[in-house]
Amino acid sequence: MVDLTQYLWIVWLVFVIVCVIIEVLTLEFTFLMIAAGSLLGGLGSNLLGAEWWVQILAAAIIAGLLLFTIRPLLLKTLDRGREPARTNVDALVGMAARVTTAFVDGAGYVKLANGETWTARLDVEDDAAVLAEGDRTIVVRIEGATAVVAPRERSETA
């Protein structure tokens, strides 16, 4: 009779490879920790001659320790220094724009760099500025459905 537990090391290697492939696709470090726990705990105890249930227990314990200790540190290290992605109207602040309709009494229309056309008004610091069609501006802030813009020259020097 053939003892299948003597080939358990092959199962551990295949499991580790599958976990690494899944990790490459997900990039969350979860399956990497499971693969490392299986490699160290499962395959390691198999090579030392431990019973199958000891191998599974060792793999689970080591994978759990890695998941709750090393993974958070890796995620924190990778996210350090990165600004959160700006979305919605927050992403429009600082965007370049071109005047499509000349400003009259400090109000007009601009076409943003993303292709959207917005009702625009001059920033309070630039009330005296005259913006003609084709002038370049930059979005200072968004107030409701109106983009508050400043002439490109002021924003480049500031």
CYANA upper distance limits for C-alpha pairs under 8 A (distance plus 0.5 A):
  4 LEU  CA      8 LEU  CA      7.45
  5 THR  CA     52 TRP  CA      7.64
  7 TYR  CA     11 VAL  CA      7.76
  8 LEU  CA     12 TRP  CA      6.95
  8 LEU  CA     46 ASN  CA      7.99
  8 LEU  CA     52 TRP  CA      8.45
  9 TRP  CA     13 LEU  CA      6.80
  9 TRP  CA     43 LEU  CA      6.43
  9 TRP  CA     46 ASN  CA      6.95
  9 TRP  CA     47 LEU  CA      8.11
 10 ILE  CA     14 VAL  CA      6.68
 11 VAL  CA     15 PHE  CA      6.56
 12 TRP  CA     16 VAL  CA      6.64
 12 TRP  CA     38 SER  CA      7.25
 12 TRP  CA     39 LEU  CA      7.54
 12 TRP  CA     42 GLY  CA      7.07
 12 TRP  CA     43 LEU  CA      6.28
 13 LEU  CA     17 ILE  CA      6.70
 13 LEU  CA     39 LEU  CA      7.89
 13 LEU  CA     43 LEU  CA      7.91
 14 VAL  CA     18 VAL  CA      6.63
 15 PHE  CA     19 CYS  CA      6.65
 15 PHE  CA     35 ALA  CA      7.91
 15 PHE  CA     38 SER  CA      8.24
 16 VAL  CA     20 VAL  CA      6.71
 16 VAL  CA     34 ILE  CA      8.40
 16 VAL  CA     35 ALA  CA      5.20
 16 VAL  CA     36 ALA  CA      8.00
 16 VAL  CA     38 SER  CA      6.93
 16 VAL  CA     39 LEU  CA      6.96
 17 ILE  CA     21 ILE  CA      6.73
 17 ILE  CA     35 ALA  CA      8.07
 18 VAL  CA     22 ILE  CA      6.73
 19 CYS  CA     23 GLU  CA      6.57
 19 CYS  CA     31 PHE  CA      5.75
 19 CYS  CA     32 LEU  CA      7.07
 19 CYS  CA     34 ILE  CA      7.52
 19 CYS  CA     35 ALA  CA      5.98
 20 VAL  CA     24 VAL  CA      6.72
 20 VAL  CA     31 PHE  CA      7.03
 20 VAL  CA     32 LEU  CA      6.41
 20 VAL  CA     35 ALA  CA      6.92
 21 ILE  CA     25 LEU  CA      7.06
 22 ILE  CA     26 THR  CA      6.73
 22 ILE  CA     31 PHE  CA      7.16
 23 GLU  CA     27 LEU  CA      5.87
 23 GLU  CA     28 GLU  CA      7.31
 23 GLU  CA     29 PHE  CA      7.02
 23 GLU  CA     30 THR  CA      7.66
 23 GLU  CA     31 PHE  CA      5.65
 23 GLU  CA     32 LEU  CA      6.31
 29 PHE  CA     33 MET  CA      6.71
 29 PHE  CA     71 ARG  CA      6.74
 30 THR  CA     34 ILE  CA      6.98
 30 THR  CA     67 LEU  CA      7.10
 30 THR  CA     71 ARG  CA      7.75
 31 PHE  CA     35 ALA  CA      6.44
 32 LEU  CA     36 ALA  CA      6.61
 33 MET  CA     37 GLY  CA      6.57
 33 MET  CA     63 ALA  CA      6.10
 33 MET  CA     64 GLY  CA      8.49
 33 MET  CA     66 LEU  CA      6.15
 33 MET  CA     67 LEU  CA      6.28
 33 MET  CA     71 ARG  CA      7.78
 34 ILE  CA     38 SER  CA      6.55
 34 ILE  CA     59 ALA  CA      8.46
 34 ILE  CA     60 ALA  CA      8.44
 34 ILE  CA     63 ALA  CA      5.35
 34 ILE  CA     64 GLY  CA      8.23
 34 ILE  CA     66 LEU  CA      8.41
 34 ILE  CA     67 LEU  CA      8.12
 35 ALA  CA     39 LEU  CA      6.50
 35 ALA  CA     63 ALA  CA      8.06
 36 ALA  CA     40 LEU  CA      6.50
 36 ALA  CA     63 ALA  CA      7.24
 37 GLY  CA     41 GLY  CA      5.91
 37 GLY  CA     42 GLY  CA      7.62
 37 GLY  CA     58 ALA  CA      8.35
 37 GLY  CA     59 ALA  CA      5.42
 37 GLY  CA     60 ALA  CA      7.26
 37 GLY  CA     61 ILE  CA      8.07
 37 GLY  CA     62 ILE  CA      5.27
 37 GLY  CA     63 ALA  CA      4.50
 37 GLY  CA     64 GLY  CA      8.25
 37 GLY  CA     66 LEU  CA      7.77
 38 SER  CA     42 GLY  CA      5.16
 38 SER  CA     43 LEU  CA      6.88
 38 SER  CA     59 ALA  CA      5.12
 38 SER  CA     60 ALA  CA      7.90
 38 SER  CA     62 ILE  CA      8.25
 38 SER  CA     63 ALA  CA      7.38
 39 LEU  CA     43 LEU  CA      5.56
 39 LEU  CA     44 GLY  CA      6.94
 39 LEU  CA     59 ALA  CA      7.99
 40 LEU  CA     44 GLY  CA      5.49
 40 LEU  CA     45 SER  CA      8.13
 40 LEU  CA     59 ALA  CA      7.48
 40 LEU  CA     62 ILE  CA      8.08
 41 GLY  CA     45 SER  CA      6.30
 41 GLY  CA     55 GLN  CA      6.82
 41 GLY  CA     56 ILE  CA      8.15
 41 GLY  CA     57 LEU  CA      8.46
 41 GLY  CA     58 ALA  CA      5.13
 41 GLY  CA     59 ALA  CA      4.57
 41 GLY  CA     60 ALA  CA      8.13
 41 GLY  CA     61 ILE  CA      8.36
 41 GLY  CA     62 ILE  CA      6.69
 42 GLY  CA     46 ASN  CA      6.61
 42 GLY  CA     55 GLN  CA      4.95
 42 GLY  CA     56 ILE  CA      6.35
 42 GLY  CA     57 LEU  CA      8.43
 42 GLY  CA     58 ALA  CA      6.59
 42 GLY  CA     59 ALA  CA      5.16
 43 LEU  CA     47 LEU  CA      6.66
 43 LEU  CA     55 GLN  CA      7.71
 44 GLY  CA     48 LEU  CA      6.93
 45 SER  CA     49 GLY  CA      6.83
 45 SER  CA     50 ALA  CA      5.94
 45 SER  CA     54 VAL  CA      8.00
 45 SER  CA     55 GLN  CA      6.03
 45 SER  CA     58 ALA  CA      7.94
 46 ASN  CA     50 ALA  CA      5.95
 46 ASN  CA     51 GLU  CA      7.90
 46 ASN  CA     52 TRP  CA      8.00
 46 ASN  CA     55 GLN  CA      6.68
 50 ALA  CA     54 VAL  CA      6.62
 50 ALA  CA     55 GLN  CA      6.96
 51 GLU  CA     55 GLN  CA      6.88
 52 TRP  CA     56 ILE  CA      6.89
 53 TRP  CA     57 LEU  CA      6.59
 54 VAL  CA     58 ALA  CA      6.46
 55 GLN  CA     59 ALA  CA      6.60
 56 ILE  CA     60 ALA  CA      6.60
 57 LEU  CA     61 ILE  CA      6.63
 58 ALA  CA     62 ILE  CA      6.60
 59 ALA  CA     63 ALA  CA      6.43
 60 ALA  CA     64 GLY  CA      6.45
 61 ILE  CA     65 LEU  CA      6.67
 62 ILE  CA     66 LEU  CA      6.65
 63 ALA  CA     67 LEU  CA      6.53
 64 GLY  CA     68 PHE  CA      6.74
 65 LEU  CA     69 THR  CA      6.41
 65 LEU  CA     70 ILE  CA      8.29
 66 LEU  CA     70 ILE  CA      5.58
 66 LEU  CA     71 ARG  CA      6.89
 67 LEU  CA     71 ARG  CA      5.72
 67 LEU  CA     72 PRO  CA      8.06
 68 PHE  CA     72 PRO  CA      7.20
 69 THR  CA     73 LEU  CA      7.40
 70 ILE  CA     74 LEU  CA      6.73
 71 ARG  CA     75 LEU  CA      6.68
 72 PRO  CA     76 LYS  CA      6.56
 73 LEU  CA     77 THR  CA      6.56
 74 LEU  CA     78 LEU  CA      6.71
 75 LEU  CA     79 ASP  CA      6.71
 76 LYS  CA     80 ARG  CA      6.56
 86 ARG  CA     90 ASP  CA      6.15
 86 ARG  CA     91 ALA  CA      5.39
 87 THR  CA     91 ALA  CA      5.47
 88 ASN  CA     92 LEU  CA      7.91
 89 VAL  CA     93 VAL  CA      7.66
 89 VAL  CA    142 ILE  CA      7.28
 90 ASP  CA    142 ILE  CA      8.46
 91 ALA  CA     95 MET  CA      8.27
 92 LEU  CA    139 VAL  CA      7.33
 92 LEU  CA    141 ARG  CA      8.31
 92 LEU  CA    142 ILE  CA      8.26
 93 VAL  CA    139 VAL  CA      5.72
 93 VAL  CA    140 VAL  CA      6.13
 93 VAL  CA    141 ARG  CA      5.87
 93 VAL  CA    142 ILE  CA      7.61
 94 GLY  CA    138 ILE  CA      6.43
 94 GLY  CA    139 VAL  CA      5.62
 94 GLY  CA    140 VAL  CA      6.52
 94 GLY  CA    141 ARG  CA      8.36
 95 MET  CA    112 LEU  CA      7.40
 95 MET  CA    113 ALA  CA      7.04
 95 MET  CA    138 ILE  CA      6.21
 95 MET  CA    139 VAL  CA      6.02
 96 ALA  CA    112 LEU  CA      6.57
 96 ALA  CA    113 ALA  CA      6.03
 96 ALA  CA    136 ARG  CA      7.76
 96 ALA  CA    137 THR  CA      6.48
 96 ALA  CA    138 ILE  CA      4.98
 96 ALA  CA    139 VAL  CA      6.96
 97 ALA  CA    110 VAL  CA      6.50
 97 ALA  CA    111 LYS  CA      5.93
 97 ALA  CA    112 LEU  CA      4.68
 97 ALA  CA    113 ALA  CA      6.07
 97 ALA  CA    136 ARG  CA      6.41
 97 ALA  CA    137 THR  CA      5.58
 97 ALA  CA    138 ILE  CA      6.00
 97 ALA  CA    139 VAL  CA      7.48
 98 ARG  CA    110 VAL  CA      5.87
 98 ARG  CA    111 LYS  CA      5.79
 98 ARG  CA    112 LEU  CA      6.99
 98 ARG  CA    113 ALA  CA      8.35
 98 ARG  CA    133 GLU  CA      8.28
 98 ARG  CA    134 GLY  CA      6.18
 98 ARG  CA    135 ASP  CA      6.17
 98 ARG  CA    136 ARG  CA      5.14
 98 ARG  CA    137 THR  CA      6.39
 99 VAL  CA    108 GLY  CA      8.11
 99 VAL  CA    109 TYR  CA      6.52
 99 VAL  CA    110 VAL  CA      4.81
 99 VAL  CA    111 LYS  CA      6.84
 99 VAL  CA    131 LEU  CA      7.79
 99 VAL  CA    132 ALA  CA      7.31
 99 VAL  CA    133 GLU  CA      5.54
 99 VAL  CA    134 GLY  CA      5.56
 99 VAL  CA    135 ASP  CA      5.87
 99 VAL  CA    136 ARG  CA      6.94
 99 VAL  CA    137 THR  CA      7.72
100 THR  CA    108 GLY  CA      8.35
100 THR  CA    109 TYR  CA      6.07
100 THR  CA    110 VAL  CA      5.68
100 THR  CA    111 LYS  CA      6.81
100 THR  CA    133 GLU  CA      5.69
100 THR  CA    134 GLY  CA      6.68
101 THR  CA    108 GLY  CA      6.16
101 THR  CA    109 TYR  CA      5.69
101 THR  CA    110 VAL  CA      7.53
101 THR  CA    132 ALA  CA      7.70
101 THR  CA    133 GLU  CA      5.81
102 ALA  CA    108 GLY  CA      6.47
102 ALA  CA    109 TYR  CA      7.90
102 ALA  CA    131 LEU  CA      6.45
102 ALA  CA    132 ALA  CA      4.94
102 ALA  CA    133 GLU  CA      5.32
103 PHE  CA    107 ALA  CA      5.44
103 PHE  CA    108 GLY  CA      4.88
103 PHE  CA    109 TYR  CA      7.88
103 PHE  CA    121 ARG  CA      8.44
103 PHE  CA    130 VAL  CA      7.40
103 PHE  CA    131 LEU  CA      6.02
103 PHE  CA    132 ALA  CA      6.96
104 VAL  CA    108 GLY  CA      6.96
106 GLY  CA    121 ARG  CA      6.05
106 GLY  CA    122 LEU  CA      5.76
106 GLY  CA    127 ASP  CA      6.74
106 GLY  CA    130 VAL  CA      8.42
107 ALA  CA    119 THR  CA      8.07
107 ALA  CA    120 ALA  CA      6.19
107 ALA  CA    121 ARG  CA      4.81
107 ALA  CA    122 LEU  CA      6.95
108 GLY  CA    119 THR  CA      6.53
108 GLY  CA    120 ALA  CA      5.73
108 GLY  CA    121 ARG  CA      6.79
109 TYR  CA    117 THR  CA      7.34
109 TYR  CA    118 TRP  CA      6.20
109 TYR  CA    119 THR  CA      5.14
109 TYR  CA    120 ALA  CA      5.66
110 VAL  CA    117 THR  CA      6.14
110 VAL  CA    118 TRP  CA      5.98
110 VAL  CA    119 THR  CA      7.04
110 VAL  CA    120 ALA  CA      6.67
111 LYS  CA    115 GLY  CA      6.59
111 LYS  CA    116 GLU  CA      6.10
111 LYS  CA    117 THR  CA      4.77
111 LYS  CA    118 TRP  CA      6.81
112 LEU  CA    116 GLU  CA      5.87
112 LEU  CA    117 THR  CA      6.70
112 LEU  CA    118 TRP  CA      7.93
118 TRP  CA    145 ALA  CA      8.05
118 TRP  CA    146 THR  CA      7.02
118 TRP  CA    147 ALA  CA      6.91
119 THR  CA    145 ALA  CA      7.62
119 THR  CA    146 THR  CA      5.61
119 THR  CA    147 ALA  CA      6.74
120 ALA  CA    146 THR  CA      5.75
120 ALA  CA    147 ALA  CA      5.11
120 ALA  CA    148 VAL  CA      6.17
120 ALA  CA    149 VAL  CA      7.12
121 ARG  CA    146 THR  CA      7.42
121 ARG  CA    147 ALA  CA      6.86
121 ARG  CA    148 VAL  CA      5.48
121 ARG  CA    149 VAL  CA      6.67
122 LEU  CA    126 ASP  CA      6.67
122 LEU  CA    127 ASP  CA      6.54
122 LEU  CA    148 VAL  CA      6.13
122 LEU  CA    149 VAL  CA      5.64
122 LEU  CA    150 ALA  CA      6.43
123 ASP  CA    127 ASP  CA      6.98
123 ASP  CA    140 VAL  CA      7.96
123 ASP  CA    148 VAL  CA      6.12
123 ASP  CA    149 VAL  CA      6.16
123 ASP  CA    150 ALA  CA      6.18
126 ASP  CA    150 ALA  CA      7.08
126 ASP  CA    151 PRO  CA      8.20
129 ALA  CA    151 PRO  CA      8.26
131 LEU  CA    135 ASP  CA      6.69
131 LEU  CA    151 PRO  CA      8.19
135 ASP  CA    151 PRO  CA      8.33
136 ARG  CA    151 PRO  CA      6.93
136 ARG  CA    152 ARG  CA      6.05
137 THR  CA    149 VAL  CA      6.64
137 THR  CA    150 ALA  CA      6.00
137 THR  CA    151 PRO  CA      4.94
137 THR  CA    152 ARG  CA      4.95
138 ILE  CA    149 VAL  CA      5.94
138 ILE  CA    150 ALA  CA      6.06
138 ILE  CA    151 PRO  CA      6.97
138 ILE  CA    152 ARG  CA      6.24
138 ILE  CA    155 SER  CA      7.56
139 VAL  CA    147 ALA  CA      6.85
139 VAL  CA    148 VAL  CA      6.38
139 VAL  CA    149 VAL  CA      4.95
139 VAL  CA    150 ALA  CA      7.10
140 VAL  CA    147 ALA  CA      8.13
140 VAL  CA    148 VAL  CA      6.11
140 VAL  CA    149 VAL  CA      5.75
140 VAL  CA    150 ALA  CA      7.01
141 ARG  CA    147 ALA  CA      6.76
141 ARG  CA    148 VAL  CA      5.82
141 ARG  CA    149 VAL  CA      7.72
142 ILE  CA    146 THR  CA      6.42
142 ILE  CA    147 ALA  CA      5.19
142 ILE  CA    148 VAL  CA      6.34
143 GLU  CA    147 ALA  CA      6.85
143 GLU  CA    148 VAL  CA      7.52
150 ALA  CA    154 ARG  CA      7.48
150 ALA  CA    155 SER  CA      7.22
151 PRO  CA    155 SER  CA      7.18
152 ARG  CA    156 GLU  CA      6.67
153 GLU  CA    157 THR  CA      7.02
154 ARG  CA    158 ALA  CA      6.65
